[in-house]
Amino acid sequence: MTRHVDAMVAGGGRAGLAAGRAGLAAGHHLRRKGLDFAILARRTGAGRGMTP
C-alpha cells in the first residue's frame, strides 16, 4: 500500500520514538494547517514513555 503524505515526523531521540510529546505537538500543528502526515515510531503501544 502506498500513501502520499505532506509531512513525516520521524524519531530517533533518547526514547527512540517520535510520538512523544514533541511528535504529538508537531502532528497537532500539521493537522491544524490541513496537512496529511504520518508519525513514525520505533516502539509499539500507545503512551509508552509518556511520563509527566
Sequence and secondary structure as in RCSB ss.txt:
>XXXX:A:sequence
MTRHVDAMVAGGGRAGLAAGRAGLAAGHHLRRKGLDFAILARRTGAGRGMTP
>XXXX:A:secstr
     SEEEE  STTSBS SHHHHHHHHHHHHTT  EEEEBSS STTTT   
